[in-house]
Amino acid sequence: MTPVDSGMPSAVGNGLCSCHVCRLVSRRSRFSRHEHCPRCGATLHFRKPGSVQRCWALLIASYILYIPANLLVMMETGSLINYRKDTIVSGVVHLWKTGSWMIAVIVFIASVAIPLLKLFSLTFLLISVQRRSHWRPRQRTRLFRLLEAVGRWSMLDIYVVTLLAALVQLGSLAVVKAGPAAVAFGAVVVFTMFATMQFDPRLIWDPLQKEDIHD
């Protein structure tokens, strides 16, 4: 593995920053508080202002909402002879017991494991940048890219409930309804996606450049 070269020149070191709106790279003085992009007029920042604080706020909200998302009813299914109310976990257990092992595994990974891993990974990234850690910046950057990629697939439970509700409501002998956990779960997914968007991965590399940048 190629070692990380902390002596490489950085954009900030050369007075360059990228506009967060149009992505035009411009030269900006580090001592000037307000400069604007010459193309779109947006205010230029070396780093996303308040990135860590906003990311923490969204992450804490996600942790709080993760509790009702897993304790409340996710889906209600009913027919002439049976009526069930399932949380995410009880739904996975029911799928497993009825022989739908593959679906149970997919739902568990997408609806339980991935959201938890996203929450823990974002927490780890935030703590590491606040402690100005030098530990494996390349791997942490890859972890961030992975979080960006998997975020949208955490909505699997919502997709399943929506599709089943749309399909079953076409008949008159069965019903499928989304429970209150669907709202909380959707909010967890959206908040973690917003938190990932707010996180500035360049903060991972700043300690190696010995740069402390405040915008």
Salt bridges, closest charged atoms under 4 A:
GLU76 OE1 - LYS177 NZ 3.92
ASP86 OD1 - ARG84 NH2 2.66
ASP200 OD2 - ARG202 NH2 2.94
ASP206 OD1 - ARG47 NH2 2.71
ASP212 OD1 - ARG132 NH1 3.91
ASP212 OD1 - HIS214 NE2 3.13
ASP215 OD1 - ARG28 NH1 2.88
